[in-house]
């Protein structure tokens, strides 16, 4: 792990042979899974910390458009467990939620992208932490 900040662990970054860059994060959130799910897998939640979901069809294969990020499809969907969005030109964004012991939620986050740039996930996750904790 390359860095830990207030519940955010940045994991290894890998580059595959095809040039795809894969970022890994482990998030430790003090809220129950249902609250974290609402933040990462509903239009209201996404708007609160990431981007307005102008189109959001909550099902496998459903359309998704995140303002400022792009449009694509929901490529994995297991309610209160996995939400994955594949966005044109931005790659695959995956949230894997697990109940933490004794309380809270662990999120295993992966971003596979054709771009070799920092998309600012650490800053975005700080916004997510504040959002689920109910602070601006």
Protein Blocks (a to p, Z undefined) as FASTA:
>chain_A
ZZdcehiacddddddfkopacdddddddfbdfklmmmmmmcfklmmmmmoccfbacdbeh
iacddehibgcddfbdcehkbccdddehklpaddddddddfbdcddddddddfbdcdehl
mmmmmmmmmmmnopZZ
